[in-house]
Amino acid sequence: MSRDFAKKTTGKKQPRKKKKAAKESASAPIKWLFAGLLLGVSIAILVYFQLAGNKIPEIDNSEKINGQESKLEQKEKYPAVAEPAEAEYEFWELLKNKQVEVPQDKEMPGNKPVKVQKYIMQCGSFKKNTMAQALKAKIALAGFQASIHKTQEKDGFAWHRVVLGPYTSKRKAESDRHRLNSNGISGCRIW
């Protein structure tokens, strides 16, 4: 008995419920949002009418005579406000007689000299002066002025440091370092 496996059928076709379930699940949050909004608006309307019902003023017509109140009743109803007596302040006299003496021999905290921190940026340190000169020339082509400081080690070796600065603010030094990085000079450190 031969079978055709190319046209394999399972018998009954199953209906596609996935699309219908996806549509129902997508509209469910919208239905809940709408129901919550409707409930909130109805509660707000009920609270408004409840509070508005308590704010209606009542008119008392028992004190009116021929449509007008008598002046005597008005005075009794609203007693006159007493004008405040002229206040006497003592601090005016205290201020007139007060003198403040400032000592001249003591230093004020604001008079101390402000220490300005200086930053330097080192872009390289080489054993050979020619390599330091080459880096200095590359920095000059980028538009900066560098200097070479020669330092002597304890073991007798000399180092040639390529330095920019001094800078009064670290922000300016960072700005120059970013400009040097964009020109292909990396590895500069600020301290």
Residue pairs with C-beta under 8 A, 6 or more apart in sequence:
63 69
63 73
63 77
69 77
116 168
117 168
118 165
118 166
118 167
118 168
119 165
119 166
119 167
119 168
119 169
119 170
119 173
119 190
119 191
120 163
120 164
120 165
120 166
120 167
120 173
120 190
120 191
121 163
121 164
121 165
121 167
121 173
121 176
121 177
121 188
121 189
121 190
122 161
122 162
122 163
122 164
122 188
122 189
122 191
123 135
123 139
123 146
123 162
123 163
123 164
123 180
123 185
123 187
123 188
124 131
124 132
124 135
124 161
124 162
124 187
125 159
125 160
125 161
125 162
126 132
126 135
126 159
126 160
126 162
127 157
127 158
127 159
127 160
128 160
129 148
129 150
129 160
131 160
132 148
132 160
132 161
132 162
133 148
135 146
135 162
135 185
136 146
136 147
136 148
136 162
138 184
138 185
139 145
139 146
139 162
139 164
139 180
139 185
140 146
141 183
142 179
142 180
142 183
142 185
143 179
144 164
144 176
144 179
144 180
145 164
146 162
146 163
146 164
147 162
147 163
147 164
148 160
148 161
148 162
148 163
149 160
149 161
149 163
150 158
150 159
150 160
150 161
151 158
151 159
151 161
152 158
153 159
164 173
164 176
164 188
165 173
167 173
167 176
167 190
170 190
173 190
174 190
177 188
177 190
180 186
180 188
181 188
